[in-house]
């Protein structure tokens, strides 16, 4: 009788994929990872004030972007947690390093993250999206996570001259989690450009999260995501995504080159 080889447990750590950082965060260690980042902070009056922790949900296209864009590359390289959301990143990491990162579906990653914060009665600030959407998101969060405190919200369409006041408000309320959604000028780079002046907690970007939370936009079902076929779901929303296939082939070619040349 043939016995199935027992797979070694996944250990938390950071690897490099095509010279872009990628974190291995097992689901059972997500809570400890988040709390380690949030609780190992100096007091607000400390002379050695530590900046906040950027958390990035990295797709294949984000990884390729981080290889060529200096500003976005710096944002990714200095992030405290970079977790993969594309199946191609997991297979690529296995091919080059032999290690298997844990892939997260963005929607459920946020659900897990908010659950962790609620268990400690932590705080969150919502930035981005439309006012009506934000109100609905806040109401849904209150119903689902009643012990999670929302300390503020601001729609994306604020005036440029009001930006410094908004940043200052976020700094003063110092939420444990700042969620930045679609519509913000600069996208996720808004976090990078204002990072030194923002909260000391977690900061995370997700383009359509608020619309999904407000039930104004759908999301791929878990089975489709597990198969790595979510690209087809988004293709029907935006057919121009078809041209990303060329970037996919480029990624595969880079993996092969790194493997042949044994590049770290």
ZIPEQUI-V532675 format. One record per residue. N is the residue number from 1. OMEGA is omega in whole degrees, 0 to 359 (* if undefined). NEAR is the number of other C-alpha atoms within 8 Angstrom. D_CENTER is the distance of its C-alpha to the mean C-alpha in whole Angstrom. Layout:
# ZIPEQUI-V532675
n->[N:N]
omega->[OMEGA:OMEGA]
near->[NEAR:NEAR]
d_center->[D_CENTER:D_CENTER]
This chain:
# ZIPEQUI-V532675
n->[1:2:3:4:5:6:7:8:9:10:11:12:13:14:15:16:17:18:19:20:21:22:23:24:25:26:27:28:29:30:31:32:33:34:35:36:37:38:39:40:41:42:43:44:45:46:47:48:49:50:51:52:53:54:55:56:57:58:59:60:61:62:63:64:65:66:67:68:69:70:71:72:73:74:75:76:77:78:79:80:81:82:83:84:85:86:87:88:89:90:91:92:93:94:95:96:97:98:99:100:101:102:103:104:105:106:107:108:109:110:111:112:113:114:115:116:117:118:119:120:121:122:123:124:125:126:127:128:129:130:131:132:133:134:135:136:137:138:139:140:141:142:143:144:145:146:147:148:149:150:151:152:153:154:155:156:157:158:159:160:161:162:163:164:165:166:167:168:169:170:171:172:173:174:175:176:177:178:179:180:181:182:183:184:185:186:187:188:189:190:191:192:193:194:195:196:197:198:199:200:201:202:203:204:205:206:207:208:209:210:211:212:213:214:215:216:217:218:219:220:221:222:223:224:225:226:227:228:229:230:231:232:233:234:235:236:237:238:239:240:241:242:243:244:245:246:247:248:249:250:251:252:253:254:255:256:257:258:259:260:261:262:263:264]
omega->[179:179:179:180:181:182:180:179:179:181:180:179:181:176:177:178:185:178:173:183:178:182:173:182:177:183:180:179:181:180:179:180:180:181:176:180:185:187:178:182:174:178:180:182:182:178:181:183:181:177:183:184:177:177:184:172:192:173:177:182:176:180:179:177:181:179:187:184:183:182:180:178:178:179:180:184:182:179:180:179:178:184:183:174:179:179:180:178:179:180:178:178:178:182:185:188:184:180:186:177:177:182:181:169:187:183:182:173:179:177:178:181:179:177:178:180:180:182:178:180:179:187:180:176:183:181:178:179:179:185:181:179:181:179:179:178:180:179:180:178:178:181:184:182:188:182:177:185:175:187:177:175:179:180:185:187:176:181:182:182:178:186:182:179:178:178:180:178:178:179:183:178:174:180:175:179:172:177:179:184:186:177:180:178:181:180:182:178:173:178:181:184:180:188:184:184:184:182:181:181:180:174:184:180:170:192:186:185:184:178:178:179:180:179:176:180:180:179:178:176:185:182:178:179:181:179:181:184:182:179:179:178:182:178:181:175:180:183:179:177:178:185:175:180:179:176:178:178:177:178:179:178:179:178:181:179:180:181:182:184:179:179:179:*]
near->[2:3:4:4:4:4:4:4:4:8:7:9:7:8:8:9:10:8:7:11:11:13:13:14:13:11:6:5:9:9:9:7:9:10:8:8:11:10:6:6:8:8:6:5:5:7:4:5:9:7:9:12:12:11:13:11:11:11:10:10:7:8:10:10:10:13:10:7:8:8:7:10:12:9:10:12:8:7:11:7:10:13:16:16:12:11:9:8:11:13:9:10:13:10:9:10:6:7:6:10:14:11:10:9:9:8:7:8:9:8:8:8:10:10:9:10:12:13:9:6:9:11:12:14:13:13:12:14:15:9:8:6:11:16:8:9:11:9:8:10:10:10:7:6:10:9:8:15:10:10:9:9:9:11:11:13:9:8:6:5:5:8:9:7:7:9:11:10:8:13:12:7:9:10:15:13:11:14:12:15:17:13:10:12:6:6:11:9:10:10:10:8:7:9:10:7:8:13:17:13:13:14:14:11:13:11:10:9:10:13:11:11:9:12:7:7:8:6:5:8:6:7:6:10:11:7:7:10:9:10:7:7:9:10:11:7:6:7:8:6:9:7:7:7:8:7:10:9:8:8:9:8:8:9:12:8:8:12:10:6:6:6:5:6]
d_center->[44:41:38:35:33:31:27:26:24:20:20:17:17:15:17:17:17:19:19:15:13:12:11:13:13:15:15:18:16:13:15:17:14:13:16:17:15:16:19:20:21:24:26:25:29:28:29:26:24:20:17:14:11:8:5:3:3:6:9:13:14:11:13:16:15:14:18:19:18:19:17:14:15:15:12:10:13:13:10:11:8:7:7:8:9:12:15:17:14:16:19:19:18:21:23:23:22:24:20:18:15:13:11:9:10:7:10:11:8:9:12:12:11:13:16:15:16:19:20:21:21:19:18:15:16:15:15:15:17:21:23:24:20:19:22:22:18:20:23:21:19:22:23:21:20:23:23:20:21:19:21:20:19:20:20:19:22:23:26:25:28:26:23:24:25:22:20:23:23:19:20:23:22:19:17:15:12:12:10:10:11:13:17:16:18:16:13:10:13:14:12:13:17:17:15:19:20:17:17:17:14:10:9:5:6:7:10:12:11:14:16:15:16:19:20:21:19:19:16:17:19:18:21:20:16:18:20:18:19:17:18:21:20:18:21:23:21:22:24:24:21:24:24:21:23:24:21:21:24:24:21:23:26:24:23:27:28:26:28:31:31:29:27:24]
